[in-house]
Amino acid sequence: MPRYEYRCRTCGDTFELSRPMAESSAPASCPSGHEDTVKLLSAVAVGGSAGSAPAPSAGGGGGGGCCGGGCCG
């Protein structure tokens, strides 16, 4: 079951809840009982492993550099 992170606007506490995806947008009360909470955006990596993709090469070499289109000198 996915875990979602919330922040209470009243007391400032950050907390997590495990709930089904269908309930991800449902209101959540903080552990102190306050109702004014907001769901935080979490960056989650999906699939693969950190070492599976080659690292981008620095400098020229025909790889397109920082912009991918060869427009950077």
C-alpha positions in Angstrom: 0.0 0.0 0.0 1.4 3.4 -0.9 2.6 5.9 1.7 1.7 9.5 1.4 3.4 12.4 3.3 1.3 15.3 4.7 2.1 18.5 6.6 -0.2 20.1 9.2 -0.7 23.8 8.6 -1.8 24.3 12.2 1.2 22.8 14.1 3.7 22.3 11.2 4.2 18.6 11.9 5.0 16.3 8.9 3.5 12.8 9.0 2.9 9.8 6.7 -0.1 7.7 6.1 -0.5 4.3 4.3 -3.7 4.3 2.3 -5.0 3.0 -1.0 -4.3 5.1 -4.1 -8.1 5.7 -4.4 -8.0 7.6 -1.1 -4.8 9.6 -1.8 -6.7 12.8 -2.2 -9.0 12.3 0.8 -8.6 14.7 3.8 -6.1 13.6 6.5 -6.0 14.6 10.1 -2.6 15.1 11.7 -1.6 13.0 14.7 -2.5 15.9 17.0 -6.0 16.0 15.6 -5.8 19.1 13.4 -7.8 19.0 10.2 -5.9 21.7 8.1 -3.4 19.5 6.3 -1.8 19.4 2.9 -0.5 16.4 0.9 3.2 16.9 0.0 4.6 16.0 -3.4 7.1 13.2 -3.2 9.7 12.3 -5.8 9.7 8.5 -6.2 12.0 6.5 -8.4 10.2 3.7 -10.2 11.8 0.6 -11.5 15.4 -0.1 -12.5 18.4 0.5 -10.3 20.7 3.5 -9.9 23.6 1.7 -11.7 21.6 0.5 -14.7 21.8 3.6 -16.9 25.1 5.1 -18.1 26.1 8.4 -16.7 26.1 11.3 -19.2 29.5 12.2 -20.5 30.9 15.6 -19.7 32.0 17.9 -22.6 31.7 17.2 -26.3 31.8 13.9 -28.0 28.7 13.9 -30.1 26.3 13.2 -27.3 24.4 16.5 -27.6 25.7 17.9 -24.3 23.4 19.6 -21.8 20.6 20.4 -24.2 20.5 17.2 -26.2 20.2 19.0 -29.5 23.7 20.2 -30.2 22.7 23.9 -29.8 25.3 24.5 -27.1 28.8 25.2 -28.4 
